[in-house]
Amino acid sequence: MLAFWEHGYEGASLATLTEAMGISAKSMYAAFGNKEELFRKALERYTEGPSAYLARALEEPTALGVATAILAGVVRTTTRPAHPHGCLGVQGALAASDAGREVRDLLAAWRNDGCSRLRERFQRAVDDGDLPPESDPRLLARYVTTLAFGIAVQAASGVGRAELQEMADAALRTWPLP
């Protein structure tokens, strides 16, 4: 997971991946079939590990709490000193050749799934009166995910945790209240 996170799908060579796992190429192919399947497993691990803040955030009692927890989670996850900066799901295959198209499509689906889950949560917030009735859950979900992905890109570019958190806080000052 860390090798893909740091190098991206295409940038993570077979040698890098097998060294990170402490196995031979033959063992890697026997266990995972191919590099794409290994990447799928790494993305699952990332979703259940470093990116698990999304699932926890969706359980927050208010829509503002959800948005705040997501942005705080992405700031924390993308700036951890012991991990690569940025987001595996954002940068893993943005610049991939045609050979990496399936992984690029996988990551687009991964990002869209998160946005859909967030849209559903914000729709519940509208239905429950936690967001104003005129709120657009689809637009709010895209807003939060775009901010989160932008934070990840900025973190990968070296922007520090404090500055990223300030930006997230500033973005949430305009949050619609019931």
N, C-alpha and C positions, 0 to 999 in steps of 0.2 A: 504494500500500500504506500509506504513512504517513498519508495523508488518512483512509482508512477506519479505521486503527488509532487515530488521534487522535479522530475524530468519530463512529465507528460507522457502520453501513450507512446508516441513515436520516438521521443527522446530517451526513453528507458530501453536500453539495449538488452539483448538476451544475457550478456555477460553481467550487466548491472543487476538485472532481476535475479539471476541464479546466485550471484554473490550475496545479495540482500537476504535471500532465503536460505543460503547455506546448502544448496543442492546443485546437482549437475543439470545440464540442459535436458538430458534424457529423462531424469526424474521429474523435471518441470513439465515436460510434454506428457509423461505418463500420468501425472497427477491432474493436470489441467487441460490437456488436449492441445491448446495453442495459447498464444499471447493474449488474444482477445478474451478468451475464457478466464485467464488469469486476471485480466483487467476487470472483468465483471465481478469476480470474487473480491478484488481489492475495493471496488466501488461499494459492494455490499458491506464490507468491513468498515469503510469510511462512513457510510450512512448510519451504521449501528454504533460507531465509535465517535470520532471527532465531529461528525455532522448530526449527532443525536439530539443536539439542542433544538432542532426543528420539531421533532415529535414532542419534546417536553414543552416547548413554547405553545404549541397548539392546545395544550391543556390549561393554559392561563385563563383566569375567569373573565377577563375583559379583552376586547379587541386591541386596545392600546397596550395592555400587558403582553399580548401575543406579539405585536410588532416590536415592542421594546425588548422582549426576550430573544427574538430572532436576531435583531441587530446587535445586541450585546453578545449573543452566541457567536455570530460570525466575526465580530471584532476579536473576541477571545481566541477562537479557533484559528483564525488566519494570521495571528501574530504571536503564537506560542513560540518561545525561544527554542524549545527542543524539537520543533517540527518545521517542515517547509512552510514558508509564508504563502498566502494565497489559498485557493480552494481547488482541490482535485476535480470537483464537479464542474467548475467554471473553466479552468485552464487546461484540463487534462487532454483535450483534443481540439481546441479551437483552431489551431493551425495544423491540420492533418491533411496528408495527401489523400488521393482517392482510395488508397489501400486502407486508410484509417476512417473511411466514411462510416462504417458500421459503429465504431466507437464514438465518433462525433455525433451520430444519430442517437446512440444510447445515452450520451450525456445530455443532449437536448431534451430527450424524453425524461431523464432524471430531473432536470431543472424544471420542466413543465409540470411534472408530477407534484413537486413541492409547491409550485404556484397554484395548482388546482386544489391541493389540500388546504392551502391558505385561503383561497377564494371560498371554499365550502365553509370554513371556519368563520370568515367575515360575513357570509350570508346568514349563518346562525346568529351572529351578533346583530345584524339588522333585524332579523325576525324576533329576537329577544329584546329589542329596544336598546341594546348596548351601543349601537351606531345609529345615527339619524336615518330615517326611512329613505331619504333621497341619496344615501351613500351607494356607491357602485362597488360591490365586493370584488368584481373582476379587476377594476382599475386599482383599488387599494392593494390587492394581492400583487399585481404587477409592479406597483410602486415600491412595495416593501422588498420584493425579490430583486428588482433592479437596483435598489439601494444596497442590498446585501451583496449582490454580485459585484457592484462597483467597489464596495469596501474590500472585497477579496482581491480585486485587481490592484487597488491602491496598496494593499498590504504586500502583495507580491512585488510591488515597485519600491517597497521600502518605507512607506508611510507608517509612522508609529502608532501604537495602540491608543495613546491619549488623544491624538489628533483625529483618528478614525472614530473614537467614541464621541468626541465633540461634534463631528459631522452627523453622526447618527442621532444624537440628542437634538441637534438643530433641526434635522428633518422631521422629527416627531413633534416638534412644537406646533406644527400645523395640523395635527391629527384631528379628525372630526369627532366631536364629543356629542353624546345624546342630549 
